[in-house]
Amino acid sequence: MVTPGAKREAVAHAREHHGLSERRACNLVGVSRRVIRYRSSRPDDGPLRQRLRELVAERRRFGYRRLGYLLAREGITPNHKKLLRVYREENLRVRRRGGRKRALGTRAPMVLPDGPNQRWSLDFVSDTLTCSRRFRILCVVDDYTRECLALVADTSLSGVRVARELTRLIGMRGKPIRWSATTAPS
């Protein structure tokens, strides 16, 4: 029994079922008689609640602040604290969005190549020099023969540089049927 409403109910129960006076029931519950006799003078929020429910039905992703702006356009200007209280009492909170979607089911296994130059794999390997500078190596490997087709090492490998090296490699060996790209730091 923490809230005044719960204490009022306890006093009413003691008076009805045990025949106690108001004074005795209040002493027993530990509440002032003023709290028991209090009647709220808060104005009726019915029209505000109704309009708020209508707006939420139209715009489900709006929070109480944006709904307050819409109400203000219509000439209804409740205090922001009152608006938040009514919004919470009506349980109109915006639902949290779900997490990211993950692939469902099993994936088809990757088809193994039947001969050379059918599928190439690309990988970037990086390491550090003794002077603490990092360098990267682009490795291109034929998946069937396990032959290293290209090793391009530099301190900076841009996308333009990678495209240029792959174009050079395709000019020498021909275009593969499939590509497999992996990026595993070492």
Backbone as ProteinMPNN parsed JSONL, in Angstrom:
{"seq_chain_A": "MVTPGAKREAVAHAREHHGLSERRACNLVGVSRRVIRYRSSRPDDGPLRQRLRELVAERRRFGYRRLGYLLAREGITPNHKKLLRVYREENLRVRRRGGRKRALGTRAPMVLPDGPNQRWSLDFVSDTLTCSRRFRILCVVDDYTRECLALVADTSLSGVRVARELTRLIGMRGKPIRWSATTAPS", "coords_chain_A": {"N_chain_A": [[0.846, -1.185, 0.0], [1.15, 1.733, -1.147], [0.388, 3.861, -2.751], [-1.898, 6.668, -2.632], [-4.461, 5.977, -3.519], [-4.596, 3.207, -3.064], [-4.471, 3.229, -0.297], [-6.855, 4.555, 0.297], [-8.685, 2.608, -0.551], [-8.099, 0.609, 1.314], [-8.904, 1.81, 3.706], [-11.635, 2.115, 3.175], [-12.356, -0.577, 2.991], [-11.829, -1.437, 5.626], [-13.72, 0.077, 7.018], [-16.18, -0.838, 5.941], [-16.208, -3.719, 6.234], [-15.349, -4.224, 8.847], [-16.603, -2.457, 10.457], [-15.47, -0.066, 11.458], [-14.807, 3.317, 12.523], [-14.176, 6.294, 10.508], [-11.986, 7.714, 11.494], [-10.673, 5.803, 13.152], [-10.064, 3.805, 11.235], [-8.343, 5.197, 9.543], [-6.188, 5.718, 11.276], [-5.388, 3.083, 11.727], [-4.541, 2.25, 9.157], [-2.647, 4.154, 8.71], [-2.795, 6.732, 7.568], [-3.595, 10.085, 6.66], [-6.692, 11.729, 7.395], [-7.38, 13.67, 5.626], [-6.274, 12.84, 3.224], [-7.916, 10.736, 2.594], [-10.382, 11.973, 2.239], [-9.959, 13.567, 0.072], [-10.83, 14.895, -3.102], [-10.365, 14.814, -6.505], [-9.642, 17.663, -8.499], [-9.011, 17.865, -11.098], [-9.38, 18.726, -14.501], [-11.47, 17.216, -17.055], [-9.972, 14.933, -19.267], [-10.941, 13.766, -21.515], [-11.648, 14.61, -24.316], [-9.035, 15.255, -25.249], [-7.685, 12.811, -24.913], [-9.138, 11.214, -26.689], [-8.653, 12.468, -29.204], [-5.896, 12.169, -29.314], [-5.655, 9.373, -29.475], [-6.826, 9.007, -31.991], [-4.986, 10.358, -33.648], [-2.73, 8.786, -33.221], [-3.557, 6.416, -34.357], [-3.514, 7.133, -37.029], [-0.834, 7.92, -37.445], [1.491, 5.934, -36.621], [4.22, 5.869, -35.978], [4.877, 8.224, -34.698], [6.041, 10.033, -31.901], [5.221, 11.338, -28.585], [5.93, 14.042, -28.604], [5.908, 14.918, -31.315], [3.255, 14.402, -31.858], [2.172, 16.272, -30.174], [2.813, 18.619, -31.547], [1.158, 18.329, -33.768], [-1.335, 18.437, -32.5], [-1.22, 21.054, -31.564], [-1.399, 22.488, -33.938], [-4.039, 22.09, -34.464], [-5.203, 23.598, -32.565], [-5.376, 22.618, -30.017], [-3.721, 22.861, -27.119], [-2.052, 21.353, -24.944], [-0.168, 21.227, -21.872], [3.221, 20.117, -21.997], [3.963, 18.225, -20.108], [1.549, 17.228, -19.198], [0.597, 16.179, -21.587], [2.459, 14.106, -22.007], [1.868, 12.51, -19.761], [-0.81, 11.712, -20.277], [-0.38, 10.401, -22.684], [1.214, 8.257, -21.856], [-0.544, 7.038, -20.019], [-2.534, 6.142, -21.731], [-1.164, 4.213, -22.969], [0.326, 4.496, -25.415], [2.841, 4.219, -26.481], [5.574, 4.307, -28.817], [6.378, 1.511, -30.708], [9.304, -0.451, -30.387], [11.653, -0.867, -32.984], [12.419, -3.894, -34.735], [15.342, -6.066, -34.719], [18.084, -6.5, -37.063], [17.4, -8.19, -40.126], [17.977, -11.607, -40.589], [19.422, -14.182, -42.635], [17.246, -16.747, -43.631], [16.816, -20.273, -43.329], [18.829, -22.809, -44.963], [21.855, -22.275, -46.68], [22.821, -22.736, -50.083], [25.477, -24.948, -50.82], [28.781, -23.908, -51.905], [29.688, -24.376, -55.249], [32.093, -26.69, -56.32], [35.005, -26.056, -58.274], [35.591, -27.47, -61.565], [37.79, -27.4, -63.18], [40.851, -25.63, -64.113], [40.999, -22.011, -63.927], [38.305, -21.45, -63.489], [37.235, -20.456, -61.136], [38.281, -17.754, -59.15], [39.852, -16.674, -56.148], [39.932, -13.859, -54.024], [41.955, -12.116, -51.7], [42.952, -10.063, -48.957], [45.948, -9.481, -47.319], [47.625, -8.365, -44.458], [50.417, -6.732, -42.86], [53.064, -5.558, -40.68], [55.816, -3.356, -41.025], [59.24, -3.047, -39.779], [59.546, -0.415, -39.101], [57.089, 0.327, -38.16], [55.186, 0.858, -40.107], [52.309, -0.032, -41.909], [51.628, -2.566, -44.346], [49.891, -3.881, -47.192], [48.815, -6.856, -48.899], [47.537, -7.97, -51.907], [46.106, -10.943, -52.725], [45.567, -13.221, -55.288], [44.09, -16.189, -56.113], [43.829, -19.257, -57.89], [41.149, -21.409, -57.507], [40.964, -24.113, -58.172], [43.496, -25.16, -59.028], [45.078, -24.16, -57.041], [46.972, -22.29, -57.535], [48.916, -19.39, -57.227], [47.944, -16.517, -58.601], [48.425, -13.787, -58.587], [50.287, -11.48, -56.639], [50.112, -8.577, -55.056], [51.774, -6.097, -53.546], [51.747, -3.315, -51.359], [51.869, -0.152, -49.591], [49.495, 1.127, -49.652], [46.566, 0.117, -51.043], [44.435, 1.026, -53.343], [41.017, 1.082, -54.585], [41.034, 1.582, -57.296], [43.584, 0.779, -57.993], [43.443, -1.984, -57.405], [41.49, -2.76, -59.266], [42.883, -2.187, -61.624], [45.01, -4.061, -61.472], [43.572, -6.46, -61.536], [42.407, -6.274, -64.061], [44.703, -6.392, -65.649], [45.52, -8.996, -65.023], [43.343, -10.483, -66.024], [43.681, -9.918, -68.7], [46.003, -11.374, -69.21], [45.397, -14.076, -68.407], [42.743, -14.605, -69.078], [39.185, -14.311, -68.508], [37.762, -15.435, -65.439], [35.196, -17.944, -64.7], [33.68, -17.738, -62.347], [33.815, -15.662, -59.333], [35.298, -15.48, -56.111], [35.25, -13.808, -53.192], [37.151, -13.098, -50.384], [37.923, -11.766, -47.199], [40.247, -11.825, -44.935], [41.886, -10.933, -42.089], [45.347, -11.125, -41.215]], "CA_chain_A": [[0.0, 0.0, 0.0], [2.006, 2.908, -1.248], [-0.326, 4.977, -3.377], [-3.079, 7.132, -1.89], [-5.63, 5.219, -3.951], [-4.591, 1.929, -2.353], [-4.797, 3.517, 1.108], [-8.303, 4.842, 0.339], [-9.385, 1.327, -0.639], [-7.913, -0.1, 2.576], [-9.766, 2.455, 4.712], [-13.017, 1.769, 2.828], [-12.538, -1.982, 3.363], [-11.893, -1.518, 7.09], [-14.987, 0.658, 7.461], [-17.321, -1.667, 5.531], [-16.186, -5.095, 6.719], [-15.061, -4.319, 10.278], [-17.438, -1.495, 11.168], [-14.663, 0.954, 12.129], [-15.059, 4.701, 12.123], [-13.164, 6.811, 9.584], [-10.801, 8.089, 12.253], [-9.97, 4.582, 13.562], [-9.545, 3.135, 10.039], [-7.197, 5.982, 9.071], [-5.075, 5.454, 12.195], [-4.956, 1.706, 11.5], [-3.818, 2.198, 7.876], [-1.522, 5.092, 8.791], [-2.984, 7.755, 6.563], [-4.345, 11.236, 7.144], [-8.09, 11.769, 6.966], [-7.426, 14.581, 4.481], [-5.979, 12.059, 2.017], [-9.099, 9.911, 2.314], [-11.49, 12.827, 1.814], [-9.562, 14.366, -1.091], [-11.484, 14.671, -4.387], [-9.562, 15.439, -7.552], [-10.262, 18.789, -9.208], [-8.405, 17.876, -12.429], [-10.409, 18.752, -15.554], [-11.636, 16.0, -17.84], [-9.059, 14.83, -20.4], [-11.593, 12.909, -22.504], [-11.434, 15.011, -25.718], [-7.61, 15.156, -25.564], [-7.379, 11.384, -25.052], [-9.77, 10.723, -27.92], [-7.93, 12.998, -30.37], [-4.57, 11.563, -29.29], [-5.818, 8.016, -29.995], [-7.076, 9.113, -33.436], [-3.73, 10.707, -34.313], [-1.824, 7.628, -33.162], [-4.05, 5.445, -35.338], [-3.067, 7.596, -38.349], [0.631, 8.011, -37.521], [1.953, 5.042, -35.552], [5.628, 6.071, -35.633], [5.077, 9.527, -34.069], [6.093, 10.052, -30.45], [4.309, 12.311, -27.984], [6.299, 15.418, -28.965], [5.394, 15.216, -32.661], [1.796, 14.445, -31.752], [1.877, 17.566, -29.559], [2.839, 19.64, -32.601], [-0.059, 18.166, -34.563], [-2.442, 18.948, -31.683], [-1.101, 22.513, -31.51], [-1.921, 22.994, -35.209], [-5.5, 22.025, -34.4], [-5.678, 24.508, -31.531], [-5.333, 21.964, -28.695], [-2.361, 23.1, -26.618], [-1.837, 20.9, -23.573], [1.172, 21.303, -21.315], [3.953, 18.931, -22.449], [3.952, 17.209, -19.043], [0.216, 16.622, -19.223], [0.532, 15.378, -22.803], [3.231, 12.892, -21.758], [1.132, 11.697, -18.796], [-1.954, 11.116, -20.972], [0.205, 9.5, -23.683], [1.627, 7.039, -21.148], [-1.723, 6.379, -19.45], [-3.239, 5.482, -22.825], [-0.243, 3.167, -23.456], [0.489, 4.765, -26.842], [4.258, 4.291, -26.784], [6.004, 3.836, -30.127], [7.001, 0.194, -30.586], [10.704, -0.505, -30.818], [11.848, -1.617, -34.231], [13.141, -5.154, -34.551], [16.745, -6.109, -35.127], [18.279, -6.679, -38.495], [16.9, -9.459, -40.641], [19.022, -12.573, -40.903], [19.038, -15.135, -43.68], [16.503, -17.897, -43.136], [17.065, -21.519, -44.046], [20.222, -23.162, -45.227], [22.363, -21.764, -47.955], [23.341, -23.758, -50.993], [26.94, -24.989, -50.743], [29.476, -23.368, -53.058], [30.028, -25.414, -56.214], [33.534, -26.846, -56.491], [35.387, -25.914, -59.689], [35.965, -28.711, -62.243], [39.048, -27.231, -63.887], [41.524, -24.35, -63.856], [40.468, -20.741, -64.429], [36.854, -21.384, -63.345], [36.916, -19.571, -60.002], [39.414, -17.154, -58.465], [39.583, -16.105, -54.825], [40.706, -12.652, -53.695], [42.123, -11.924, -50.265], [43.909, -9.043, -48.561], [46.762, -9.848, -46.17], [48.35, -7.166, -44.014], [51.452, -6.933, -41.852], [53.71, -4.314, -40.282], [57.26, -3.284, -41.188], [59.941, -2.75, -38.525], [59.373, 1.009, -38.802], [55.684, 0.454, -37.74], [54.284, 1.151, -41.212], [51.55, -1.207, -42.345], [51.516, -2.794, -45.78], [48.881, -4.877, -47.537], [49.1, -7.673, -50.08], [46.376, -8.525, -52.584], [46.397, -12.304, -53.198], [44.576, -13.79, -56.201], [44.412, -17.612, -56.178], [42.918, -20.128, -58.641], [40.638, -22.353, -56.517], [41.139, -25.51, -58.589], [44.916, -25.541, -59.041], [45.716, -23.508, -55.883], [48.076, -21.496, -58.059], [48.858, -17.966, -56.906], [47.947, -15.796, -59.878], [48.99, -12.445, -58.412], [50.57, -10.932, -55.307], [50.361, -7.152, -55.231], [52.082, -5.555, -52.229], [51.936, -1.869, -51.31], [51.4, 0.424, -48.327], [48.12, 1.547, -49.859], [45.951, -0.487, -52.224], [43.138, 1.654, -53.589], [40.13, 0.325, -55.447], [41.486, 1.779, -58.682], [44.772, -0.078, -58.165], [42.983, -3.376, -57.439], [40.823, -2.953, -60.56], [43.925, -2.197, -62.66], [45.731, -5.329, -61.385], [42.679, -7.536, -61.992], [42.291, -6.124, -65.522], [45.971, -6.911, -66.197], [45.498, -10.444, -64.847], [42.355, -11.014, -66.974], [44.31, -9.818, -70.023], [46.991, -12.447, -69.34], [44.858, -15.426, -68.185], [41.339, -14.743, -69.47], [38.242, -14.041, -67.418], [37.267, -16.652, -64.795], [33.744, -18.127, -64.758], [33.127, -17.223, -61.082], [34.724, -15.011, -58.411], [35.055, -15.704, -54.695], [35.995, -12.766, -52.474], [37.266, -13.278, -48.928], [38.8, -10.808, -46.547], [40.605, -12.357, -43.625], [43.119, -10.308, -41.625], [46.324, -12.072, -40.652]], "C_chain_A": [[0.888, 1.244, 0.0], [1.211, 4.098, -1.771], [-1.522, 5.4, -2.528], [-4.338, 6.371, -2.273], [-5.737, 3.889, -3.225], [-4.945, 2.134, -0.891], [-6.278, 3.842, 1.259], [-9.113, 3.542, 0.31], [-9.269, 0.548, 0.67], [-8.803, 0.483, 3.671], [-11.224, 2.105, 4.439], [-13.318, 0.324, 3.212], [-12.691, -2.133, 4.875], [-13.219, -0.975, 7.616], [-16.166, -0.259, 7.151], [-17.339, -3.023, 6.229], [-15.971, -5.214, 8.225], [-15.837, -3.3, 11.112], [-16.66, -0.436, 11.929], [-15.082, 2.344, 11.667], [-13.949, 5.148, 11.178], [-11.867, 7.117, 10.303], [-9.989, 6.856, 12.632], [-9.338, 3.877, 12.361], [-8.323, 3.874, 9.499], [-5.984, 5.756, 9.962], [-4.501, 4.061, 11.96], [-4.118, 1.597, 10.227], [-2.599, 3.113, 7.908], [-1.59, 6.162, 7.729], [-3.814, 8.882, 7.162], [-5.771, 11.201, 6.615], [-8.252, 12.699, 5.754], [-7.2, 13.829, 3.172], [-7.212, 11.25, 1.61], [-10.233, 10.759, 1.749], [-11.2, 13.619, 0.542], [-10.337, 13.935, -2.335], [-10.723, 15.459, -5.446], [-10.337, 16.564, -8.221], [-9.687, 18.914, -10.619], [-9.502, 17.879, -13.489], [-10.394, 17.457, -16.368], [-10.714, 16.025, -19.063], [-9.668, 14.031, -21.545], [-11.365, 13.33, -23.943], [-9.964, 14.905, -26.15], [-7.217, 13.696, -25.79], [-7.927, 10.839, -26.372], [-8.996, 11.178, -29.157], [-6.538, 12.396, -30.467], [-4.629, 10.142, -29.85], [-6.049, 8.035, -31.508], [-5.789, 9.421, -34.198], [-2.759, 9.526, -34.322], [-2.269, 6.556, -34.153], [-3.595, 5.827, -36.749], [-1.554, 7.51, -38.494], [1.238, 7.225, -36.365], [3.379, 5.325, -35.109], [5.898, 7.429, -34.982], [5.111, 9.349, -32.557], [5.202, 11.162, -29.911], [4.649, 13.743, -28.374], [5.738, 15.795, -30.334], [3.877, 15.251, -32.671], [1.355, 15.757, -31.111], [1.873, 18.688, -30.576], [1.585, 19.56, -33.468], [-1.281, 18.698, -33.808], [-2.42, 20.473, -31.639], [-1.614, 23.15, -32.807], [-3.441, 23.038, -35.209], [-6.077, 22.933, -33.326], [-5.749, 23.887, -30.15], [-3.911, 22.088, -28.191], [-2.23, 22.646, -25.174], [-0.391, 21.125, -23.154], [1.92, 20.016, -21.707], [3.982, 17.833, -21.398], [2.61, 16.485, -19.0], [0.083, 15.715, -20.447], [1.275, 14.057, -22.607], [2.487, 11.962, -20.802], [-0.035, 10.987, -19.478], [-1.462, 10.083, -21.989], [0.6, 8.178, -23.034], [0.432, 6.292, -20.567], [-2.511, 5.625, -20.508], [-2.395, 4.374, -23.462], [-0.03, 3.285, -24.967], [1.953, 4.807, -27.264], [4.568, 3.72, -28.165], [6.724, 2.508, -29.922], [8.441, 0.267, -31.067], [10.8, -1.319, -32.1], [12.656, -2.874, -33.928], [14.582, -5.045, -34.993], [16.866, -6.349, -36.616], [17.841, -8.081, -38.89], [18.078, -10.363, -40.98], [18.499, -13.564, -41.926], [18.342, -16.34, -43.04], [16.855, -19.119, -43.962], [18.543, -21.768, -44.254], [20.625, -22.634, -46.592], [22.885, -22.92, -48.794], [24.861, -23.764, -50.899], [27.578, -24.474, -52.032], [29.922, -24.522, -53.971], [31.54, -25.476, -56.38], [33.89, -26.73, -57.971], [35.86, -27.254, -60.267], [37.323, -28.608, -62.934], [39.66, -25.877, -63.573], [40.793, -23.177, -64.5], [38.931, -20.696, -64.416], [36.458, -20.441, -62.209], [38.216, -19.089, -59.368], [38.957, -16.641, -57.107], [40.499, -14.917, -54.599], [40.798, -12.54, -52.182], [43.137, -10.813, -50.037], [44.612, -9.52, -47.302], [47.52, -8.595, -45.763], [49.359, -7.543, -42.936], [52.09, -5.574, -41.578], [55.215, -4.418, -40.506], [57.908, -2.962, -39.854], [59.81, -1.285, -38.132], [57.915, 1.339, -38.46], [54.744, 0.873, -38.852], [53.6, -0.134, -41.641], [51.606, -1.322, -43.866], [50.5, -3.911, -46.005], [49.29, -5.609, -48.804], [47.773, -8.191, -50.617], [46.787, -9.875, -53.146], [45.243, -12.756, -54.082], [44.999, -15.235, -56.445], [43.368, -18.32, -57.029], [42.465, -21.226, -57.679], [40.849, -23.812, -56.905], [42.598, -25.944, -58.468], [45.666, -25.028, -57.822], [46.944, -22.704, -56.291], [47.873, -20.038, -57.68], [49.007, -17.196, -58.218], [48.571, -14.416, -59.751], [49.201, -12.162, -56.932], [50.948, -9.477, -55.523], [50.557, -6.566, -53.84], [52.3, -4.055, -52.33], [51.467, -1.37, -49.945], [49.958, 0.895, -48.433], [47.604, 0.939, -51.149], [44.562, 0.109, -52.4], [42.293, 0.754, -54.479], [40.532, 0.42, -56.904], [42.673, 0.872, -58.971], [44.375, -1.546, -58.251], [42.325, -3.67, -58.78], [41.856, -3.033, -61.683], [44.677, -3.53, -62.67], [44.871, -6.491, -61.865], [42.487, -7.475, -63.501], [43.539, -6.662, -66.207], [45.99, -8.433, -66.146], [44.514, -11.111, -65.816], [42.914, -10.958, -68.389], [45.305, -10.941, -70.249], [46.34, -13.827, -69.34], [43.456, -15.641, -68.744], [40.454, -14.57, -68.244], [37.77, -15.35, -66.774], [35.743, -16.735, -64.903], [33.086, -17.514, -63.517], [34.238, -16.578, -60.257], [34.339, -15.421, -56.995], [35.89, -14.7, -53.944], [35.976, -13.067, -50.987], [38.194, -12.204, -48.401], [39.068, -11.323, -45.148], [41.906, -11.711, -43.189], [44.071, -11.346, -41.053], [47.302, -11.362, -39.763]], "O_chain_A": [[1.311, 1.723, 1.053], [1.358, 5.215, -1.276], [-2.09, 4.591, -1.794], [-5.199, 6.143, -1.423], [-6.825, 3.481, -2.817], [-5.641, 1.308, -0.3], [-6.896, 3.447, 2.247], [-10.091, 3.389, 1.042], [-10.227, -0.1, 1.093], [-9.384, -0.254, 4.467], [-11.975, 1.826, 5.374], [-14.407, 0.026, 3.702], [-13.563, -2.859, 5.351], [-13.776, -1.521, 8.568], [-17.05, -0.443, 7.988], [-18.372, -3.433, 6.759], [-16.374, -6.212, 8.823], [-15.732, -3.289, 12.339], [-17.138, 0.052, 12.953], [-15.631, 2.524, 10.58], [-12.919, 4.485, 11.052], [-10.782, 6.824, 9.801], [-8.77, 6.84, 12.466], [-8.206, 3.401, 12.45], [-7.37, 3.241, 9.045], [-4.868, 5.618, 9.461], [-3.285, 3.87, 11.986], [-3.089, 0.921, 10.223], [-1.621, 2.865, 7.203], [-0.598, 6.471, 7.069], [-4.63, 8.661, 8.056], [-6.025, 10.702, 5.519], [-9.169, 12.52, 4.953], [-7.828, 14.119, 2.153], [-7.506, 11.104, 0.424], [-10.966, 10.305, 0.87], [-12.092, 14.268, -0.004], [-10.483, 12.74, -2.591], [-10.474, 16.653, -5.277], [-11.534, 16.44, -8.48], [-9.854, 19.948, -11.266], [-10.458, 17.11, -13.384], [-9.416, 16.71, -16.355], [-10.676, 17.009, -19.802], [-8.948, 13.655, -22.469], [-10.928, 12.505, -24.747], [-9.677, 14.514, -27.281], [-6.504, 13.38, -26.743], [-7.247, 10.094, -27.077], [-8.716, 10.379, -30.05], [-6.045, 12.139, -31.566], [-3.751, 9.745, -30.616], [-5.53, 7.181, -32.226], [-5.522, 8.837, -35.249], [-2.057, 9.295, -35.307], [-1.431, 5.861, -34.728], [-3.322, 4.952, -37.572], [-1.045, 7.082, -39.53], [1.47, 7.762, -35.282], [3.723, 5.047, -33.96], [7.059, 7.756, -34.735], [4.308, 8.605, -31.996], [4.515, 11.845, -30.67], [3.753, 14.581, -28.467], [5.158, 16.869, -30.494], [3.275, 16.035, -33.404], [0.301, 16.296, -31.45], [1.051, 19.601, -30.502], [1.018, 20.582, -33.855], [-2.154, 19.332, -34.4], [-3.471, 21.113, -31.671], [-2.201, 24.232, -32.774], [-4.057, 23.889, -35.851], [-7.295, 23.035, -33.185], [-6.144, 24.558, -29.197], [-2.993, 21.496, -28.759], [-2.292, 23.473, -24.264], [0.501, 21.204, -23.998], [1.318, 18.943, -21.744], [4.02, 16.649, -21.734], [2.553, 15.273, -18.791], [-0.473, 14.62, -20.358], [0.775, 13.003, -22.999], [2.477, 10.749, -21.009], [-0.228, 9.787, -19.28], [-2.061, 9.017, -22.136], [0.352, 7.108, -23.59], [0.387, 5.063, -20.608], [-3.095, 4.58, -20.219], [-2.847, 3.685, -24.377], [-0.183, 2.311, -25.704], [2.273, 5.377, -28.308], [3.918, 2.781, -28.625], [7.588, 2.399, -29.052], [8.752, 0.962, -32.035], [10.114, -2.327, -32.269], [13.461, -2.912, -32.998], [14.989, -4.04, -35.576], [15.868, -6.395, -37.336], [17.905, -9.023, -38.1], [19.056, -9.926, -41.587], [17.291, -13.759, -42.065], [18.804, -16.875, -42.032], [17.157, -19.013, -45.151], [19.392, -21.018, -43.772], [19.821, -22.566, -47.522], [23.331, -23.942, -48.271], [25.479, -22.7, -50.898], [26.997, -24.586, -53.111], [30.467, -25.519, -53.5], [32.195, -24.449, -56.558], [33.169, -27.243, -58.827], [36.451, -28.07, -59.559], [37.939, -29.629, -63.24], [39.068, -25.069, -62.856], [40.069, -23.335, -65.482], [38.323, -19.995, -65.225], [35.467, -19.717, -62.31], [39.122, -19.873, -59.085], [37.811, -16.225, -56.944], [41.683, -14.954, -54.933], [39.838, -12.833, -51.468], [44.067, -10.639, -50.825], [43.965, -9.917, -46.333], [48.002, -7.849, -46.615], [49.19, -8.521, -42.208], [51.705, -4.566, -42.17], [55.82, -5.448, -40.211], [57.211, -2.637, -38.892], [59.947, -0.945, -36.957], [57.538, 2.511, -38.467], [53.595, 1.218, -38.573], [54.227, -1.19, -41.725], [51.628, -0.319, -44.58], [50.278, -4.762, -45.143], [49.999, -5.076, -49.658], [46.98, -8.778, -49.88], [47.712, -9.954, -53.955], [44.082, -12.686, -53.681], [46.106, -15.496, -56.915], [42.175, -18.037, -56.923], [43.305, -21.909, -57.092], [40.906, -24.67, -56.025], [42.895, -26.979, -57.872], [46.804, -25.438, -57.596], [47.843, -22.471, -55.484], [46.766, -19.512, -57.804], [50.059, -17.223, -58.856], [49.18, -13.922, -60.7], [48.396, -12.554, -56.087], [51.991, -9.182, -56.108], [49.622, -6.537, -53.04], [52.95, -3.572, -53.257], [50.756, -2.075, -49.229], [49.275, 1.045, -47.421], [48.137, 1.208, -52.226], [43.625, -0.259, -51.69], [42.791, -0.214, -55.054], [40.391, -0.541, -57.66], [42.767, 0.273, -60.042], [44.91, -2.281, -59.081], [42.575, -4.719, -59.373], [41.721, -3.852, -62.592], [44.956, -4.075, -63.738], [45.37, -7.403, -62.524], [42.412, -8.515, -64.156], [43.439, -7.321, -67.242], [46.417, -9.088, -67.097], [44.807, -12.172, -66.367], [42.652, -11.852, -69.193], [45.441, -11.419, -71.375], [46.681, -14.668, -70.172], [43.028, -16.788, -68.869], [40.908, -14.667, -67.104], [37.412, -16.285, -67.49], [35.076, -15.733, -65.163], [32.055, -16.85, -63.624], [35.419, -16.876, -60.43], [33.167, -15.68, -56.721], [37.118, -14.725, -54.039], [34.913, -13.267, -50.398], [39.134, -11.787, -49.077], [38.199, -11.26, -44.279], [42.935, -11.908, -43.835], [43.635, -12.338, -40.47], [48.197, -11.993, -39.201]]}, "name": "protein", "num_of_chains": 1, "seq": "MVTPGAKREAVAHAREHHGLSERRACNLVGVSRRVIRYRSSRPDDGPLRQRLRELVAERRRFGYRRLGYLLAREGITPNHKKLLRVYREENLRVRRRGGRKRALGTRAPMVLPDGPNQRWSLDFVSDTLTCSRRFRILCVVDDYTRECLALVADTSLSGVRVARELTRLIGMRGKPIRWSATTAPS"}
